């Protein structure tokens, strides 16, 4: 505060307390050995608009005027009663010892000594009063504190460089927020940090709970990077939600900024109008505005408002102090600014009371001609009602426009779905008239509009007649699985294949599009390399390579596959969706659509592959069929085999999540894995594909599919297809119990390393070809547009070199030729390219690089 050392001012319950040290009237008889601590209670008189004295009190101290001093004053909680009382810290110096004592002021102006203590040094740094009453200070980078409960000076086991805030935190009690030097790792070289890095990371905030002696991390309050610039903090709110500490605070920095933090995250910042801010406090006004009051070392003050953002609302100069309380008795807080006045000895001679709204009182102003309060309030109320009515009308208009917009969006989506169904079924789609939609045509209506969908229809007609082999559906748990088996020749010409389900019925209240997830499942003889993906598939292989499979223990325990069971190279695309929403309609018919890109195999072309949408068929789903188990998956044991059909296998795989693990043993073989699968897990191989085995063990693990492939007796790949992570953890827990301790189990990203490496090679080759074709096309177009040389240059080129150099004119022509060639070389280096062509090249390169990057990530 910017008062004299012997004058202190404090607000308490709407009153202003002025503390002063003075000599008693009988000072001559007392031989100047006694000093009086006087307090005056001042209240604001709304009639005279001045502060008047309500009462006063005196406390006598046995000390001379030069040896007694008021250090600070504040309002803190008395732990005995829970009542907030004013308290004053006094210093009494005698010879080399310094005695400090704390006084409590009660309502009858009676002073009560709370505690005292002696030190061999003076308190100068970070002196704070808090609940208890208690006192803390900093000396020699250590934290000391004393409480009325113990009356003993104690030191905290922490090192600190400054204290920025002291107060109460929910669940922690009294907490000190301080700054200290950061403990850098021993491996770091301190000289290796730059000046800016050392300034940011060389210090850190931390919280210390005094009662529990508990350390709190500074990130609960604000990010670490702010610890070097924040000089003062005021915690506005603290609470605990789900055992997490949530703190809202405002901080001022040495960069002349005020920053608002919520839960450790900065939410707003405001530039302050003056330099060297030293303290900040808050005020809640009658309009529920939260004000931040900032005081500066120069004696200036400002107020920052938090509405739409942080902004300076007002500022003042030559301010002694700023107090926050309800000085006029309105039930809300106001600011009391006490200004410096050298012409008067009265502390409150020049002041201002304001809340930056309706309340505005200042000393030295004549209020005789003021508008009566009742009339002013009535006029303000009328203006407020009119403004609220206008805002309400504008809000209602916005709501109506939003409802109309949402209705239009809904009609557009439904009409688009009808058009899509009619397109794939090759039916004519009739658009609704403008009158039905409530639209006004900007052009004359055309009776017979051209068929804008002719290109798409012709593209769909290019699809072979028999591109699908089978359409099927299965119910697995709460999921519906729809599968489409495509022919190999048709599938190889496609990319980005997916399925979508659209309800055939016309439901006005809901969208007919069903949310689903597509997966591509490839069945071949090496079923252990089953690929389940929801993105693009790998490029078609250039060569067919022979694969050498080592025999494993699992193949020894079961008879070899019968020659009659052969898996063709057909591809199956599946769509998985939630079954429960569909059952609400009791009986529903869905259209199955296949979406893909028709690949273009011409290497010299940069045209994008065209998107196609074809109708695969319809499925009928009823609650009665599901109750009868018509589409249920049936996995039964039959002579050491699992009799599930290929559709059942694909349905289980579609709803499962795939995890591959590499198991390596250093000192023993992996024979226990096969025994574990066949014994404890009760697995049997599928009759259709014996490389994969089905778990029949009762419980959550039932229905899990395993694939165990040995590379050698000491290394193998275990692939698990399970419903969720809980099942996976159960399987791994059971597996680790039978594995030797020296075994290592590593999760693989996706697929085997060999297959992914081959796919990466093909993707990189495709990327190189794309770049080569793009550059060659650019070269061709650039050469056609660039004019090389000129007519005179051609004549010079045709002339023999010796004849040019025989005469001076020939030398000049040769020099001109050389200059032309240089200019042409510069022009060739600065060739431009058409924007549309560049866009196509960039898109092609991005697609090729994305495919390569995905494979590299999967290999990592």
BELQUIDA-V268024 format. One record per helix or strand of 2 or more residues. SS is the DSSP state (~ for helix, > for strand). FROM is the first residue (numbers start at 1). LEN is the number of residues. Records with the same first field share a line. If there is no record, write none. Layout:
SS->FROM-LEN + FROM-LEN
//
This chain:
>->7-6 + 15-9 + 35-11 + 50-12 + 68-11 + 84-11 + 97-9 + 111-9 + 125-6 + 134-6 + 142-6 + 154-6 + 162-8 + 173-9 + 203-7 + 214-4 + 230-12 + 244-10 + 257-6 + 265-7 + 277-8 + 290-7 + 301-6 + 310-7 + 319-7 + 334-6 + 351-4 + 360-3 + 468-9 + 479-8 + 494-10 + 513-2 + 517-6 + 532-2 + 571-8 + 587-12 + 610-13 + 641-2 + 657-8 + 683-4 + 692-4 + 705-8 + 715-8 + 744-5
~->190-3 + 195-7 + 218-3 + 224-5 + 373-52 + 434-4 + 454-8 + 488-4 + 527-3 + 553-5 + 580-4 + 623-5 + 646-10 + 671-8 + 725-14 + 753-33 + 791-8 + 801-6 + 808-22 + 835-25
//
